[in-house]
Amino acid sequence: MTNPPMRARLWAEFLGTFWLVLGGCGSAVLAAKVLSDDPTPVNMGIGFVGVALAFGLTVLTGAYALGHLSGGHFNPAVTIGAFAAKRIEAGAVLPYIITQVVGGIAAGGVLYLIASGKDGFAIDGTAAGSFATNGFGDLSPNGYSLMAALIIEIVLTAIFLFVILGATDKRAPAGFAPIAIGLALTLIHLISIPVTNTSVNPARSLGVAVFNPAALAQVWLFWVAPIIGAVIAGLTYKFLHAEVPGEEELVRSSAVEDTAAHG
């Protein structure tokens, strides 16, 4: 199958990552907490369960809308894991990652402008999760250590990549990958929001951390851990699903080319 032009693929990655950060982080910044002084349930905010669902929905909708163009990675870790599994060509890896980072920061900027429209808005660099940032130690929502953050981000990113690679495998049922991937990302957030505020996506972490210097100092972990997890998953998946001798090698342009799935 012929890949779409690289320009179209990169625009898809920009828009998809922008949507993921705006939708997911935006739900945390704008809607997670009490919406007004009225204590009725309708004004109590969506909470971290709602935020988890928002991240899953951004991936699901973005994958269906844009996955047929770029594979719908929307995440540098997904791109690197896909490369490790030989699902994307080497020449596309760096352009994808740069585009994803730009899309994430652009979404963070738009979110900052929106949030600044409310009187009294300020990013508290000493508060865990301020402006939907990720962190460990004092910046972990429940005070988890660097080691705990490192482990959970590696493990959950690896599992996320396994779901992506499995759901988009040529042997998997076609057309359902975005649903599996979106639900997996929702579950991942339900598990790890209390620990790190959930990253598993370096572009998502950096996109909001650039507006919070305290979180920016810790963002290195949310690059290192997801990349380690993604490489582990990509190499392991390729090993476990080795091609039958003589079968034509499967080299697709993305983790989701056939089923319009994520990232």
C-alpha positions as CSV (number, residue, x, y, z in Angstrom):
1,M,0.0,0.0,0.0
2,T,1.4,3.4,-1.0
3,N,1.9,5.8,1.9
4,P,0.2,9.2,1.8
5,P,2.6,12.1,1.1
6,M,4.8,13.0,4.1
7,R,3.3,16.5,4.3
8,A,-0.1,14.9,4.8
9,R,1.2,12.5,7.3
10,L,2.9,15.2,9.3
11,W,-0.2,17.4,9.3
12,A,-2.2,14.5,10.6
13,E,0.3,13.9,13.4
14,F,0.3,17.6,14.3
15,L,-3.5,17.8,14.4
16,G,-3.9,14.5,16.3
17,T,-1.3,15.4,18.9
18,F,-2.8,18.9,19.3
19,W,-6.2,17.3,19.8
20,L,-4.9,14.8,22.3
21,V,-3.2,17.5,24.5
22,L,-6.0,20.0,24.2
23,G,-8.7,17.5,24.9
24,G,-7.0,15.5,27.6
25,C,-5.1,18.2,29.4
26,G,-7.9,20.7,28.8
27,S,-10.3,18.5,30.6
28,A,-7.9,18.4,33.6
29,V,-7.3,22.1,33.6
30,L,-10.8,23.4,32.8
31,A,-13.3,20.8,33.9
32,A,-11.8,18.4,36.5
33,K,-12.5,20.5,39.6
34,V,-15.6,22.4,40.9
35,L,-17.1,24.5,38.2
36,S,-18.7,27.0,40.4
37,D,-19.5,27.9,44.0
38,D,-22.8,26.0,43.7
39,P,-22.1,22.6,45.3
40,T,-24.7,20.7,43.3
41,P,-23.5,17.6,41.5
42,V,-23.7,19.2,38.0
43,N,-21.1,21.8,39.1
44,M,-18.7,19.4,40.8
45,G,-16.4,18.8,37.8
46,I,-15.5,15.6,36.0
47,G,-12.8,14.4,38.4
48,F,-9.9,12.2,37.5
49,V,-12.2,9.5,36.1
50,G,-13.6,12.1,33.6
51,V,-10.0,13.2,32.7
52,A,-9.0,9.5,32.1
53,L,-12.0,9.1,29.8
54,A,-11.2,12.4,28.0
55,F,-7.7,11.2,27.1
56,G,-9.2,7.9,25.8
57,L,-11.7,9.7,23.7
58,T,-9.2,12.0,22.1
59,V,-7.2,9.0,20.9
60,L,-10.2,7.1,19.7
61,T,-11.7,10.1,17.7
62,G,-8.3,11.2,16.5
63,A,-7.4,7.8,15.3
64,Y,-10.6,7.4,13.3
65,A,-10.3,10.9,11.8
66,L,-6.6,10.9,11.0
67,G,-5.2,7.4,11.4
68,H,-5.6,6.6,7.7
69,L,-3.2,9.4,6.9
70,S,-0.3,9.0,9.3
71,G,-1.2,5.9,11.4
72,G,-2.3,8.1,14.2
73,H,0.6,7.9,16.5
74,F,0.2,11.3,18.2
75,N,3.0,10.2,20.6
76,P,6.8,10.0,20.2
77,A,6.9,6.8,22.2
78,V,4.4,5.2,19.9
79,T,6.5,6.2,16.9
80,I,9.6,4.8,18.4
81,G,7.9,1.6,19.5
82,A,6.4,1.2,16.0
83,F,9.9,1.6,14.5
84,A,11.3,-1.0,16.9
85,A,8.5,-3.4,15.6
86,K,9.3,-2.4,12.0
87,R,6.0,-0.8,11.5
88,I,7.3,2.6,10.3
89,E,10.3,3.5,8.1
90,A,13.4,5.0,9.7
91,G,13.1,8.3,7.7
92,A,9.8,9.1,9.2
93,V,10.7,8.7,12.9
94,L,12.4,12.1,13.5
95,P,9.9,14.2,11.4
96,Y,7.0,12.5,13.3
97,I,8.5,13.2,16.7
98,I,9.3,16.8,15.9
99,T,5.8,17.3,14.6
100,Q,4.2,15.7,17.6
101,V,6.2,17.9,20.0
102,V,5.2,21.0,18.1
103,G,1.5,19.9,18.1
104,G,1.7,19.3,21.9
105,I,3.2,22.7,22.7
106,A,0.8,24.5,20.4
107,A,-2.1,22.8,22.2
108,G,-0.5,23.8,25.6
109,G,-0.3,27.4,24.4
110,V,-4.0,27.4,23.3
111,L,-5.0,25.9,26.6
112,Y,-2.9,28.5,28.5
113,L,-4.7,31.3,26.6
114,I,-8.1,29.8,27.4
115,A,-7.3,29.2,31.1
116,S,-5.9,32.7,31.4
117,G,-9.3,34.1,30.6
118,K,-10.5,33.3,34.1
119,D,-9.8,35.9,36.9
120,G,-7.2,34.6,39.3
121,F,-5.7,31.9,37.1
122,A,-2.1,31.1,37.9
123,I,0.1,28.1,37.5
124,D,1.4,27.0,41.0
125,G,4.8,25.5,40.4
126,T,4.7,23.9,43.9
127,A,1.4,22.1,43.4
128,A,1.3,18.6,42.0
129,G,-0.4,18.4,38.6
130,S,-0.7,22.1,38.2
131,F,-1.7,22.9,34.6
132,A,-2.1,19.1,34.0
133,T,1.7,18.5,34.3
134,N,3.4,15.3,35.2
135,G,5.7,14.8,38.1
136,F,7.3,12.7,40.9
137,G,8.2,13.4,44.5
138,D,6.6,16.7,45.6
139,L,5.0,17.0,42.1
140,S,3.4,13.6,42.2
141,P,-0.4,13.8,42.9
142,N,0.0,11.4,45.8
143,G,3.7,11.9,46.6
144,Y,5.2,8.9,44.7
145,S,9.0,8.7,44.3
146,L,11.1,9.0,41.2
147,M,11.5,5.2,41.2
148,A,7.8,4.6,41.4
149,A,7.2,7.1,38.6
150,L,9.9,5.5,36.4
151,I,8.5,2.0,36.9
152,I,4.9,2.8,36.2
153,E,5.6,4.9,33.2
154,I,7.8,2.2,31.6
155,V,5.4,-0.6,32.4
156,L,2.2,1.2,31.3
157,T,3.8,2.5,28.1
158,A,5.0,-1.0,27.2
159,I,1.5,-2.3,27.8
160,F,0.0,0.5,25.7
161,L,2.3,-0.3,22.8
162,F,1.4,-4.0,23.0
163,V,-2.3,-3.0,22.7
164,I,-1.5,-0.7,19.8
165,L,0.7,-3.2,17.9
166,G,-1.7,-6.1,18.6
167,A,-4.9,-4.2,17.7
168,T,-3.3,-3.0,14.4
169,D,-1.7,-6.3,13.5
170,K,-2.7,-7.6,10.1
171,R,-4.1,-10.7,11.8
172,A,-6.4,-8.6,14.1
173,P,-10.0,-7.8,13.3
174,A,-10.1,-4.8,11.1
175,G,-11.7,-1.5,12.1
176,F,-11.7,-1.9,15.9
177,A,-8.2,-0.8,16.8
178,P,-9.1,2.8,17.8
179,I,-11.6,1.5,20.3
180,A,-9.2,-0.9,22.0
181,I,-6.5,1.7,22.0
182,G,-8.7,4.5,23.4
183,L,-10.0,2.2,26.2
184,A,-6.4,1.1,27.0
185,L,-5.4,4.7,27.4
186,T,-8.4,5.4,29.6
187,L,-7.5,2.4,31.8
188,I,-3.8,3.6,32.0
189,H,-5.0,7.0,33.2
190,L,-7.2,5.4,35.9
191,I,-4.2,3.5,37.2
192,S,-1.5,6.1,37.1
193,I,-3.1,9.6,37.6
194,P,-2.5,9.3,41.3
195,V,1.2,8.4,40.7
196,T,2.5,10.8,37.9
197,N,-0.7,12.4,36.6
198,T,-0.1,10.0,33.7
199,S,2.2,10.6,30.8
200,V,3.0,7.6,28.6
201,N,3.5,10.3,25.9
202,P,6.5,12.7,25.9
203,A,4.8,15.2,23.6
204,R,1.8,15.4,26.0
205,S,4.2,16.0,29.0
206,L,6.3,18.6,27.3
207,G,3.4,20.4,25.7
208,V,2.2,21.6,29.1
209,A,5.4,21.5,31.1
210,V,6.9,24.4,29.1
211,F,4.4,26.6,30.9
212,N,5.4,25.3,34.4
213,P,9.2,25.6,35.1
214,A,9.0,23.2,38.1
215,A,7.4,20.5,36.0
216,L,9.8,21.2,33.1
217,A,12.7,20.3,35.4
218,Q,11.2,16.8,35.8
219,V,10.0,16.3,32.2
220,W,13.1,14.3,31.4
221,L,11.6,11.2,33.1
222,F,8.5,11.5,31.0
223,W,10.7,11.2,27.9
224,V,13.1,8.5,29.2
225,A,10.5,6.1,30.7
226,P,7.9,6.0,27.9
227,I,10.7,5.5,25.3
228,I,12.2,2.6,27.3
229,G,8.8,1.1,27.6
230,A,8.0,1.6,23.9
231,V,11.3,0.0,22.8
232,I,10.8,-3.0,25.1
233,A,7.3,-3.5,23.7
234,G,8.3,-3.0,20.1
235,L,11.2,-5.5,20.2
236,T,9.3,-8.0,22.3
237,Y,6.2,-7.9,20.1
238,K,8.3,-8.4,17.0
239,F,10.0,-11.4,18.6
240,L,6.8,-13.0,19.8
241,H,5.0,-12.5,16.5
242,A,7.9,-13.5,14.2
243,E,6.9,-14.0,10.6
244,V,6.5,-17.5,9.3
245,P,9.7,-18.4,7.3
246,G,9.1,-17.4,3.7
247,E,6.2,-15.1,4.4
248,E,6.5,-11.6,3.0
249,E,7.9,-9.2,5.6
250,L,5.3,-6.8,7.0
251,V,6.6,-3.3,6.9
252,R,3.9,-0.7,7.3
253,S,4.2,3.0,7.4
254,S,2.7,3.2,10.9
255,A,1.3,1.4,13.8
256,V,-2.2,1.7,12.5
257,E,-2.1,2.0,8.8
258,D,-4.7,-0.7,8.1
259,T,-7.2,0.2,10.8
260,A,-6.9,3.9,11.3
261,A,-5.8,3.7,14.9
262,H,-3.9,5.8,17.4
263,G,-1.3,6.8,19.6
